[in-house]
Amino acid sequence: MTDTDIKKGLAGVVVDYTAVSKVNPETNSLLYRGYPVQELAANCSFEQVAYLLWYGELPTDAELAEFERVERGQRALGDNVKAVIDLIPTTAHPMDVIRTAVSAIGASDPDADLATVASSLNKAARLYAQLPAIVAYDQRRRRGEDLVPPRKDLGYSENFLWMTFEEVPDQVVVDAFTVSMILYAEHSFNASTFTARVITSTLSDLYSAVVGGIGALKGPLHGGANEAVMHAFDEIGTADRAEAWLDDALANKRKIMGFGHRVYKNGDSRVPTMKAALDTLAEHYNRPDMLELYETLEQAMGSRKNIKPNLDYPSGPAYNLMGFDTLTFTPLFVASRIVGWTAHIMEQAASNALIRPLSAYNGPDERHLPG
Ligand code: ACO
């Protein structure tokens, strides 16, 4: 075994097939079940995309109506889950709250260990329907506000925003939110999805796999980057300070959150679509200063390191403009990625092999206790 045999970070390693999505860095494209994600973001609801990722095809009108009926019927936060959330201090990171709430849902499901396709689809649909209530309620309780019950007359995005802010914002805001949910939904074998697949490969249950995925997503090298982008924006303040801030950060060997990607080396395929949504929001809220800071930092990072933004770069400021607390950004990613995770969990279960790589030992040679 030599150093070149070691695939640190599994970089460049292809571990399995997937039919859920295709990331192609050469053409800078991302396909969900064959459809370019930009086309889906421009033309579909999040409900349609969730259906597509789970069932492999876009729903007919009748299938969509039934899918929406089931989702709308399961949106309310269960009393037991609310009670569990209320036990957690509001000083906890929201990702810890979401992780615990999903665990509580799993612990109260008598069929938690049932792994039939129908049962897995039901669990996936329940988590997809309930995560907005969990995320919205957690932001509200931090602000000292009461839970807002869901409304069955509203679509997924409108209802999510309603439960968070107790009002449905203008259509441009709803549309930008939907775009973000669609773009975040799926991205092949990223760290959190792979974590969920590893857990599934041991024949553990779907909830455990999702809880593991949430843990992996929390880290700032993955989903946690969208909130880290906003912390950086807050630190920088205004566009005229961006270059000096960046030079200082790079001199101190800091990673600039929202930039770089393991797979895309020439720009993240999702960024132009999310940046267009951010542009619309900045105009709607009359915040050209936000765009100025965004673009100045992007250009400075390009000229100094030639590293391009990833999806978290435009989505962080977009969520800020929509009114979400910075700590809620990564939970929003969870609410969307639950769809991709569960599609992969079902795919892994359908064609399972225990995921168990090897390691090269570099500790002490064999030795023995004295005497
Ligand atoms: N800021 C500064 N330097 C960077 C950045 C960055 N954001 N990204 C890469 N680099 C540099 C590294 O320092 C390294 O330089 P070196 O060769 O001189 O040491 C080189 O580029 C290669 O970077 P690696 O970290 O080795 O590349 P890897 O493929 O492992 O990293 C990653 C990808 C983790 C996403 C990285 O770009 C990063 O840390 N980015 C910031 C975190 C982030 O935005 N994560 C979100 C990912 S996308 C998503 O989850 C939606």
Residues whose N, C-alpha, C, O or C-beta is under 5 A from the ligand:
A	BS01	ACO	P220 L221 H222 G223 A225 R254 K255 I256 M257 G258 F259 G260 H261 R262 N310 L311 D312
